[in-house]
Amino acid sequence: MEKQKKFSIQHFFMNYALYIIMLIMIVIIGMMSPKFFSFRVIRDILMQSSTRIIVAMGCMYILVSGAADLSGGRTVGLAAVVAGSLAQKSDYYIKFWPNLPEMPLIVPVIAAVLIGLIVGLMNGFTTAKLKVPSFLATLAVMMIAYGANQLYCNKPPNNSQPLGGFLKSFSNLGTGSFLSVPYIIYIAIGVCSFQHLLLTRTCLGREIFACGSNQEAARVSGINVYKIQMITFALAGACYGLAGCLEAARTGSATSGYGNSYEMDAIASCIVGGCSMTGGVGTVFGTFFGVLIFNIINYGLTFIGLSSYWQWVVKGLIIIIAVSFDMRKFSKEE
């Protein structure tokens, strides 16, 4: 009986130790600066977290399917620039497309999602058809996306200047609100709800988990692994594209540097939220919580005046601890 109790304590600590440590950090930040828990600060954190939540949801598809994706951040940047270039006012003094009339809101949104889909399909084809390991395939596509972004931004008359002068309808997408809750938060919650339903209530979701758990067993059982890989990378790319569009709308600007390191934050948030690097494990709620707690700590460290250099150190330590616990859990199950 005592042995069973000891095992339960170990199991609890293995699963929740990182959450406990991070929550303690948040409480300490709150004690150092009580204003940190004000409604305004919480609202700002949720707004800043929204695009990262969408990126993490895309990354989660890839991790659950047993692959990796390093192209997320640069895809966000490319989508942000493309969306921004199509959402400018006609009288803006450095209009990216001088002869293009003002576009309705749906045009830059669809363009950004399509850009993400294209990048995602490139990742899927390179991984599934050409049999390049996902880590290397997405690294190569990340470079292609970044290079394409630089070339696009450098086109006259823009000449690599930050894009601005967005239409009010586009800016409202990222800064407007309903019932004091920003639209961008509703969109992030909508993406989370869609992903939860897809992964837990559809045959596609079960097949994604099956491929991540054991690809060969999934193939033998009749699952089209090539199709699943293409779909997961396409869904992830669409999430990255949407996040890029929203990031441009939220900040009122866009440059080729947008999205830098977002993929690393997304992977870290997924692992913190319970996704396994070995595939086949992950929940939408866990990923959502992982992003949120990461951003709360980042914002909190800034709030108390800690150097951004230390923030990188803290994030790195959290990633090491999270992956360490993940691998230990996996070895215990073996």
C-alpha positions in Angstrom: 0.0 0.0 0.0 2.8 2.3 0.9 4.6 1.4 -2.3 1.5 2.3 -4.3 1.3 5.6 -2.5 4.9 6.4 -3.2 4.5 5.6 -6.8 1.5 7.9 -7.0 3.5 10.8 -5.5 6.3 10.2 -8.0 3.8 10.0 -10.8 2.2 13.3 -9.7 5.5 15.0 -9.4 6.7 13.7 -12.8 3.6 15.2 -14.5 3.1 18.4 -12.6 6.4 19.5 -11.2 7.1 21.9 -14.0 3.7 23.5 -13.7 4.2 23.9 -9.9 7.6 25.6 -10.4 6.3 28.0 -13.1 3.2 28.9 -11.0 5.5 29.6 -8.0 7.5 31.9 -10.3 4.3 33.7 -11.3 3.3 34.1 -7.6 6.7 35.6 -6.8 6.4 38.0 -9.7 2.9 39.0 -8.4 4.2 39.5 -4.9 7.0 41.7 -6.2 4.6 43.8 -8.3 0.9 43.4 -7.2 -0.2 45.5 -10.3 0.8 42.5 -12.4 -2.5 40.8 -11.7 -4.6 43.8 -12.8 -7.2 43.4 -15.6 -5.3 45.7 -18.0 -2.1 43.6 -17.6 -4.0 40.3 -18.0 -5.8 41.7 -21.1 -2.4 42.7 -22.6 -0.9 39.3 -21.9 -3.9 37.5 -23.6 -3.6 39.8 -26.6 0.1 39.2 -27.0 -0.4 35.4 -26.4 -3.2 35.1 -29.1 -1.0 34.8 -32.1 1.5 32.6 -30.3 -1.4 30.3 -29.3 -2.4 29.9 -32.9 1.2 29.2 -33.9 1.5 26.6 -31.1 -1.7 25.0 -32.2 -0.2 24.5 -35.6 3.0 23.2 -34.1 1.0 20.8 -32.0 -0.4 19.0 -35.2 3.2 18.3 -36.2 4.4 17.1 -32.8 1.4 14.8 -32.3 2.0 13.3 -35.7 5.6 12.5 -34.7 7.4 15.1 -36.7 9.1 18.5 -36.1 8.6 21.9 -37.7 11.2 24.7 -37.7 9.5 26.8 -40.4 6.7 28.3 -38.2 8.3 31.6 -37.3 9.5 32.5 -40.8 6.1 31.5 -42.2 4.5 33.9 -39.7 6.8 36.6 -41.0 6.1 35.9 -44.7 2.4 35.8 -44.1 2.5 39.1 -42.1 4.3 40.9 -44.9 2.0 39.6 -47.6 -1.1 40.4 -45.6 0.2 43.8 -44.8 1.0 44.6 -48.4 -2.6 43.9 -49.4 -4.2 45.8 -46.5 -2.8 49.3 -47.1 -4.7 52.5 -47.6 -4.8 53.8 -51.2 -3.3 57.1 -50.2 -0.4 55.7 -48.1 2.7 57.5 -49.3 4.8 54.3 -49.7 2.1 51.9 -50.9 3.6 48.4 -51.6 1.4 47.9 -54.7 0.8 51.5 -55.9 -1.8 50.6 -58.5 -3.8 48.2 -56.3 -7.1 49.5 -55.0 -8.1 49.1 -51.4 -8.9 45.4 -50.7 -11.7 44.1 -48.5 -10.6 42.6 -45.2 -11.1 39.0 -46.4 -8.4 39.4 -49.1 -5.3 39.8 -46.9 -6.6 37.2 -44.5 -7.1 34.6 -47.2 -3.8 35.5 -48.8 -1.9 35.0 -45.5 -3.6 31.6 -44.9 -2.8 30.5 -48.5 0.8 31.5 -48.0 0.9 29.3 -44.9 -0.8 26.4 -46.7 1.8 26.6 -49.5 4.7 26.5 -47.0 3.0 23.7 -45.1 2.5 21.6 -48.3 6.2 22.2 -49.2 7.1 20.8 -45.7 4.7 17.9 -46.1 5.9 17.0 -49.6 9.6 17.2 -48.7 9.1 15.1 -45.6 6.5 12.5 -46.8 7.4 12.1 -50.5 11.1 12.9 -50.6 11.7 11.2 -47.2 13.8 14.0 -45.9 13.7 14.0 -42.0 11.2 16.6 -40.9 13.9 18.5 -38.8 16.0 19.1 -41.9 13.1 19.5 -44.4 11.5 22.2 -42.3 14.9 23.9 -41.7 15.4 24.1 -45.5 11.9 25.4 -46.0 12.4 27.9 -43.2 15.4 29.3 -45.2 13.4 29.4 -48.4 10.5 31.3 -46.7 12.8 33.8 -45.1 14.7 34.4 -48.4 11.4 34.8 -50.2 10.2 37.3 -47.5 13.4 39.3 -47.9 13.0 39.4 -51.7 9.4 40.4 -51.4 10.1 43.2 -48.9 12.9 44.5 -51.0 10.7 45.1 -54.0 10.5 48.8 -55.1 9.0 51.1 -53.9 9.1 49.5 -50.5 12.9 48.7 -50.5 12.8 46.7 -47.2 11.1 49.4 -45.2 8.5 48.4 -42.6 5.0 48.2 -44.0 2.3 50.5 -42.5 -0.7 52.6 -43.4 -3.1 49.7 -42.9 -6.9 50.0 -43.4 -8.9 50.6 -40.3 -10.8 47.3 -40.8 -7.5 45.4 -40.9 -6.1 47.1 -37.8 -9.4 46.5 -35.9 -8.9 42.8 -36.5 -5.9 42.9 -34.2 -6.8 45.8 -31.8 -10.6 46.0 -31.8 -12.8 44.4 -29.1 -16.3 43.1 -28.3 -17.5 43.3 -24.7 -14.0 44.5 -23.7 -12.5 41.3 -25.1 -10.2 41.8 -28.2 -11.4 40.1 -31.4 -8.0 38.4 -31.6 -8.7 36.5 -28.4 -12.0 35.2 -29.8 -10.1 34.1 -33.0 -7.5 32.2 -30.9 -10.2 30.5 -28.9 -12.0 29.6 -32.1 -8.8 28.0 -33.5 -8.3 26.1 -30.2 -11.9 24.8 -30.3 -11.6 23.7 -33.9 -8.4 21.8 -33.2 -9.9 20.2 -30.1 -12.9 18.9 -32.1 -10.7 17.7 -35.0 -8.2 15.8 -32.8 -10.8 14.3 -30.4 -14.0 13.9 -32.4 -12.9 12.9 -35.9 -11.3 9.9 -37.7 -8.6 12.2 -39.0 -7.7 13.2 -35.4 -7.4 9.5 -34.4 -5.3 8.8 -37.4 -2.9 11.7 -36.6 -2.4 10.3 -33.1 -1.9 6.8 -34.5 0.8 7.9 -36.9 2.5 9.8 -34.1 2.4 6.8 -31.8 3.7 4.2 -34.3 4.0 5.1 -38.0 4.7 1.6 -39.1 1.8 0.1 -37.2 -0.5 2.9 -38.6 0.6 2.0 -42.1 0.0 -1.7 -41.6 -3.5 -1.0 -40.2 -4.4 0.8 -43.4 -3.8 4.4 -42.6 -2.4 6.5 -45.4 0.6 8.0 -43.7 1.6 10.1 -46.6 -1.9 11.8 -46.6 -1.8 12.3 -42.9 1.6 14.0 -43.0 0.5 16.3 -45.9 -2.6 17.2 -44.0 -0.9 17.9 -40.7 1.8 20.1 -42.3 -0.9 21.9 -44.3 -3.0 22.6 -41.2 0.0 23.8 -39.3 0.9 26.1 -42.2 -2.6 27.5 -42.3 -2.3 28.3 -38.6 1.0 30.1 -39.1 -0.4 32.1 -42.0 -3.4 33.2 -39.9 -1.1 34.1 -37.0 1.1 36.2 -39.3 -2.0 38.2 -40.6 -3.2 38.8 -37.0 0.3 39.8 -35.8 0.5 42.5 -38.5 -3.0 43.7 -37.6 -2.2 43.8 -33.9 1.1 45.7 -34.2 0.0 47.9 -37.1 3.2 47.1 -39.0 5.1 44.2 -40.7 8.7 43.5 -41.6 10.7 40.5 -42.8 11.9 40.0 -39.2 8.4 39.2 -37.9 8.0 35.8 -36.4 11.6 35.2 -35.5 12.0 32.4 -33.0 8.2 31.9 -32.7 8.7 28.3 -33.7 11.0 27.7 -30.7 8.5 29.3 -28.3 5.7 27.2 -29.9 7.7 23.9 -29.5 8.6 24.8 -25.9 5.0 25.7 -25.1 3.7 22.4 -26.6 6.2 20.4 -24.5 5.4 22.4 -21.4 1.8 21.7 -22.1 2.2 17.9 -22.3 3.0 17.1 -25.9 5.7 14.5 -26.3 8.7 14.9 -28.6 8.2 11.2 -29.4 4.8 11.8 -30.9 1.3 10.5 -30.3 0.6 12.6 -27.1 -0.8 16.1 -26.7 -3.9 18.1 -25.7 -5.2 21.4 -26.9 -5.8 22.6 -23.3 -2.3 21.6 -22.3 -0.8 23.5 -25.3 -3.0 26.6 -24.6 -1.9 26.5 -20.9 1.8 26.1 -22.0 1.7 29.2 -24.2 -0.2 31.2 -21.6 2.1 30.4 -18.7 5.2 31.0 -20.9 3.9 34.5 -21.9 2.9 35.3 -18.3 6.4 34.6 -17.1 8.0 36.6 -20.0 5.7 39.5 -19.5 6.2 39.3 -15.7 10.0 39.3 -15.9 9.7 42.4 -18.1 7.2 43.9 -15.7 9.6 43.7 -12.8 12.5 45.1 -14.9 14.5 41.9 -15.4 16.9 42.1 -18.3 15.8 40.5 -21.6 19.0 38.5 -21.5 17.9 36.8 -18.3 14.6 36.0 -19.9 16.3 34.0 -22.6 18.2 32.1 -19.8 14.9 31.3 -18.0 13.2 30.2 -21.2 16.1 27.9 -22.0 16.1 26.3 -18.6 12.3 25.7 -18.8 12.8 24.0 -22.1 15.5 21.7 -20.8 13.5 20.8 -17.7 10.3 20.2 -19.8 12.0 17.9 -22.4 13.9 16.1 -19.5 10.6 15.3 -17.8 9.0 14.3 -21.1 11.8 11.8 -21.9 11.7 10.4 -18.4 8.0 9.8 -18.6 8.5 8.1 -21.9 11.2 5.8 -20.5 9.0 5.0 -17.5 6.2 3.9 -19.8 8.6 1.7 -21.8 
